[in-house]
Amino acid sequence: NNSVPKYLDMIEYTIVVVNNGPDKSFNVTVGDLLPDGVKFISSNGQYNPDTGVWFVGDLDANESATLKIVVQVIKVGNITNNVNVTGTGHDTNLTNNNDSVSVSVPDCVILDISKVANSTVIVAGENVGYTVTVTNYGPSVATNVVLKDIFNSKELLNLQYSLNGNDWADYNKAINLGNINAGADVTV
């Protein structure tokens, strides 16, 4: 129901099995082993997400059955879900017993920032230090990350910062952190 879901969005796959006849089909079974990149949430039929099997049973000519599977997107990129149906009886067209659908999940970053002072009590005229940590929880690489630390210039004077072991005295309220890989953090 969503061809361009975002990371952690829900998708509802709808599978419709139709017996186009001319005869009854017995022991109709659908195979839909969910692809990597999605997590099973629920279904409306007797679907087993571990085996990917939905046992439909018997279908008369021109009869149909519908299964809805709700999943959560847990990766970015292309995700393809394949489905097939089998049954016993006379099937005059085997080419329509397979289908697939693909979704494209755009890159996504989940950034978290924390700022901690090295002291909770500060006396006027003394130095105070802050540690700022930016964490990328992914799943994609965060590119061109810029940290802006807003402060009152009447309260804090002579600011400088340290990034990756390098000290900088020319703090200008914006620090280019570059790229941050998924699962990594940068400390300033």
C-alpha positions in Angstrom: 0.0 0.0 0.0 3.1 2.3 0.0 5.7 2.1 -2.8 8.0 4.7 -1.1 7.9 4.0 2.6 10.2 5.7 5.1 12.5 3.8 7.5 10.3 2.3 10.3 7.1 3.0 8.4 4.4 0.2 8.2 3.6 -1.4 4.9 0.5 -3.6 4.2 1.0 -6.3 1.6 -2.3 -7.5 0.1 -2.2 -10.9 -1.6 -5.3 -11.9 -3.6 -5.5 -15.5 -4.8 -8.0 -16.2 -7.6 -8.9 -19.5 -9.1 -9.6 -18.6 -12.7 -11.1 -22.1 -13.3 -12.4 -23.9 -15.0 -12.1 -26.5 -12.2 -11.9 -26.4 -8.4 -8.4 -26.2 -6.9 -7.5 -28.2 -3.8 -5.0 -27.5 -1.0 -4.2 -24.1 -2.2 -1.1 -22.8 -0.5 0.6 -19.4 -0.8 4.3 -19.0 -0.1 5.4 -15.5 1.0 8.6 -15.6 3.0 9.1 -12.0 4.0 12.3 -10.4 2.7 15.1 -9.0 4.7 14.4 -5.4 5.6 10.9 -5.9 7.0 9.6 -7.1 10.3 6.3 -9.0 10.6 3.7 -7.2 12.6 0.3 -8.8 11.9 -1.8 -10.6 9.3 -5.5 -11.3 8.9 -5.3 -14.9 7.9 -3.6 -18.1 9.0 -0.2 -17.0 7.8 2.9 -18.3 9.4 5.7 -15.6 9.2 8.4 -18.1 10.2 7.7 -20.4 7.2 6.1 -17.8 4.9 3.1 -20.2 4.3 -0.5 -19.3 4.1 -2.8 -22.3 3.7 -5.9 -21.2 1.8 -7.5 -24.6 1.4 -9.9 -25.3 -1.5 -11.0 -22.7 -4.0 -13.9 -23.2 -6.4 -13.7 -21.9 -9.9 -13.8 -18.0 -9.9 -13.4 -18.0 -6.1 -10.8 -15.8 -4.4 -9.2 -15.4 -1.0 -7.3 -12.4 0.4 -4.5 -12.1 2.9 -3.2 -8.8 4.3 0.2 -8.8 6.0 1.4 -5.7 7.9 5.2 -5.3 8.2 7.5 -2.6 9.5 10.4 -1.4 7.3 13.7 -1.9 9.1 16.3 -1.0 6.4 16.8 1.4 3.6 17.2 0.6 -0.1 15.1 -1.6 -2.4 13.1 -4.4 -0.8 11.4 -7.0 -3.0 8.7 -9.3 -1.7 8.0 -12.4 -3.8 4.9 -14.6 -3.5 3.8 -17.8 -5.2 0.8 -20.1 -5.1 0.4 -23.8 -5.5 -2.5 -26.2 -5.4 -3.8 -29.5 -6.9 -6.2 -29.7 -9.7 -6.1 -28.6 -13.4 -4.2 -25.3 -13.7 -4.3 -24.1 -17.3 -2.0 -21.1 -16.7 1.0 -21.6 -14.5 2.6 -18.3 -15.5 0.4 -16.3 -13.2 1.2 -18.3 -10.0 4.1 -15.9 -9.0 4.2 -12.2 -8.4 6.4 -9.7 -6.7 6.3 -6.1 -5.5 9.2 -3.8 -4.7 9.5 -0.8 -2.5 12.2 1.8 -2.4 13.1 3.1 1.1 15.1 6.4 1.0 18.2 6.9 3.1 17.5 8.0 6.7 19.5 9.2 9.6 18.5 9.4 13.2 20.7 11.9 15.0 20.9 12.4 18.7 22.8 15.2 20.5 23.8 15.5 24.1 25.5 18.4 25.9 27.0 18.0 29.3 28.8 20.6 31.4 31.9 19.6 33.3 30.5 21.3 36.4 27.1 22.1 37.7 28.3 25.1 39.7 30.1 27.8 37.8 31.7 30.9 39.4 32.0 34.1 37.3 35.4 34.3 35.7 36.2 30.6 35.9 36.5 28.3 32.9 33.7 25.9 32.1 33.8 23.0 29.7 31.0 21.4 27.7 31.1 18.0 26.0 28.8 17.7 23.0 28.3 14.3 21.5 26.4 13.8 18.2 25.4 10.2 17.6 24.0 8.7 14.3 21.7 5.8 15.1 21.4 5.2 11.3 20.6 3.3 9.3 22.3 5.5 6.7 25.5 7.6 6.8 24.8 11.2 8.0 26.5 13.5 5.5 27.7 17.1 5.9 26.8 17.3 9.5 27.1 20.8 11.0 26.9 21.4 14.8 25.6 24.9 15.8 26.0 25.7 19.5 24.0 28.8 20.4 25.1 30.6 23.5 24.9 34.1 25.1 28.0 36.0 24.2 27.6 38.2 27.2 27.8 35.2 29.5 30.4 33.1 27.8 33.6 34.7 26.5 36.7 33.4 24.6 35.1 30.2 23.3 37.3 27.5 21.8 36.6 23.9 20.9 38.4 20.6 20.3 37.4 18.1 17.6 39.2 14.8 17.0 42.1 16.0 19.2 42.6 19.3 17.4 42.0 22.5 19.4 40.4 25.4 17.6 40.4 29.0 19.0 38.3 30.5 16.3 34.8 29.2 17.3 32.2 30.8 15.1 29.0 29.0 16.3 29.1 26.4 13.5 31.4 23.3 13.5 31.6 21.1 10.4 31.5 17.5 11.7 31.6 16.0 8.2 30.1 12.5 7.7 29.0 10.3 10.6 28.6 6.6 9.9 25.6 4.7 11.2 26.3 3.6 14.8 29.1 6.1 15.2 29.4 9.4 17.2 31.5 12.5 17.2 32.5 14.3 20.4 33.3 18.0 20.6 
